[in-house]
Amino acid sequence: MKTEKDYLNDLTEIRSLMERSSKFLSLTGFSGILAGVYALAGVYVAYIWIYDSDKSADVLSIFSLGVLILVLALSTAVVLSQKKSAKNGERLWNPVAKRLVMNLAIPLVSGGIFILILFLKDRLELIAPAMLIFYGMALANAGKFTFEEVKFFGIIEILLGLIAAYYTDYGLLFWAIGFGFMHIVYGIYMHWKYER
């Protein structure tokens, strides 16, 4: 006959199975830390190009730098998530991962188009705030398909973007805080809470 402790263990296992089937849990804290490091390195290079060099940097160079950082961050996230899912005996690309990506993509693609419009209209001072706001919306939207902390991380990014929209002369600083420092803090927190 089962004891109360056995029933509690059964309920814990059922809850764990349900959570694994409805949430994408292969995100790693280390990928967040590396994304933040890439962003801070990119901010450093952009700062030198914009403020410390004899010639002003062209927008295409800065855009290319941003794309490089994005590719590095996404590649790192995919590789480390693949390793974590393989270690846990799970498939990385499953129905939950597809829903997560779709919920990330809608605000990110919309934001990308909006940022392109800002660029074409020569409203460069609003690009960093828009990036933070749309990225935050994507995280808040996708948070229901992964760790709850992702949603709160997204809300912080939105708030940073709104503040940056007011203080447009400090866009690069807010970009460094949002994409650099906050990713590192988030990654350390996630690693500490879920992976150690």
N, C-alpha and C positions, 0 to 999 in steps of 0.2 A: 504494500500500500504506500502511496506517495505521501510525503510529508509536505508541510507548508513551504519549506525551503525548496523542495523539488518543483513545486508548482511555480514558485517565484523564478527559479532558474529557467523553467520552460517558457514562461512569459518573457523573460529577458532575451532568450534565444529567438523567439517569434518576433519580438520587436526589432532585434538586430537584423533578422532576415528581411523584414518589411522595409526597414530603413535602407538597407543595401539595394533593394530592388526599386526604390522610389527616389533615391538620392545618388548623385554622382559624388563618390567619396574618394576618388583617386587623385584629387588635387594635393600637391605637396607644399609644405611651408617653404622648403628650400627653393622651389621655383619662384615663389613670391620674393624671397630675399634676392635672388639673382636678377629678377626683373627690376627691382629697385636699384641694384648696383648698376645695371646697364643704363637705366634712366639717368642716374646721377652722373655717370661717365659722359653720357650724351649731352647733358646740361653743361657740363664743364667744357666740352669741345665747342658747343654752340655759343657759350659765353665768350670764349676766346675769339671765335670767329666774328661775333657781333661787336664786342666791346674792346678787346685787347689787340686786335690786328690792325695793321696799317690800312688795309683795304676792307671795305665792308663785305660781309659774306652775302652771296646771292641766296635768294629764297630757295632755289632748286637744291643747293648744297644742304641747307638746313632741313628741307623736306626729305632728301635722301638719307640724311642722318636719322631722322625720325623713323623712316621706313626700316632702316637697318636695326634700330633698337626694337621696333615692334616684331620684326622677324626673329631676332635673337630671343626675345621674351617668349614669344609663342612657341618657338622650336624647343626651348628649354622646358616649358610647361608640358608640351606633348611628350617629350622624351621621358621626363621624370614621372609623369602620370602613367605612361605606358609601363615603366619599370614597377611602379607601385601596384598597378592593377595586375600585372603578371605575377608579382610576389604574392598577391592575395588570391590568385587563381581566378581572376575575373577578366572579362573582355573590356577593353577600353571603349570601343565604339559600340555602345549598346543603346537601347531605346531612351534611357535616361540621359545619356551623353548627347544624343541627338536633340532632345528637348532643350537641354542646357545650351547647346550651341545655337539653336534657333532663337531662344530668348535673349542670348547675348547679341546675336547678329542684327536683330531688328533695330535696336537703338544705335548700335555701332555703325551700321550702314547708313542709317538716317543721319547720324552725326557726321559721318565722313562726307556725305553730300552737302550738308549744311556748311561744313568747314571749307569745302571746295568753293561754295558760293561766297563765303566770307573772303576767301583768297582772291577770287575773281573780281569782287567789289572793292578790293584793296582795304579791307577791314582787318588787317593783320593783328591788331591789338586784341581782338576778340577770339582769336584762334585758340590760344591756351585755355581760356575759361570754357570755351565750347567743348574742347577735348575732355576736360575734367568733368563737365556736366553730363555729356553723353556717355562717357565711360562709366560714371557713377550710376546713371540710369540703367545701363546694361548690367552692371553688377547687381543692383537692387532687383532688377527684373529676373535675373538668373538665380538669385539667392534661394528661391523656393525649390530649386532642383539640386542644391548642393548644401554645404555647410551654412548654417544660419548666419555665421559671422560675415559671409560674403555680402549679404544684404546690408549690414551695418557699415561695412567698408565702403559700399557704394554710396550710402547716404553721406558719409564723410567726404567722399570725392565730389558729390554734388554741391555740398556746402562750400568746399574749397573753390570750386568753379564759380559759384555765385559771388563769393568775396573777390575772386580774381577779376570778375567782370566789372566790379566797382573800381578796383585798384589796377587798372590796365597797364600801368607802367611797370608793374611787378609780375607780369605774366610768366616769365622764365622762372622766377623764384617759386611761384605757386605751382608751376609745372613740376619743379624739383621736389617740392613738398608732397604733392599728390601722387606723382608717378614714381618718385624715388624713395623718399623717406617713409611714406605711408606703406609702400609695398614691403619695405624691409621690416617695419614694425608688425605688419600683418603676417608676414612670413615667419618671423620669430614666434609670434603668438600661436600661429597654427601648428608650427613644429612642436612647440612646448606643450600644447594642449593635446594634440592628436598623434604625434609620431615618436615621442621619446620613450 
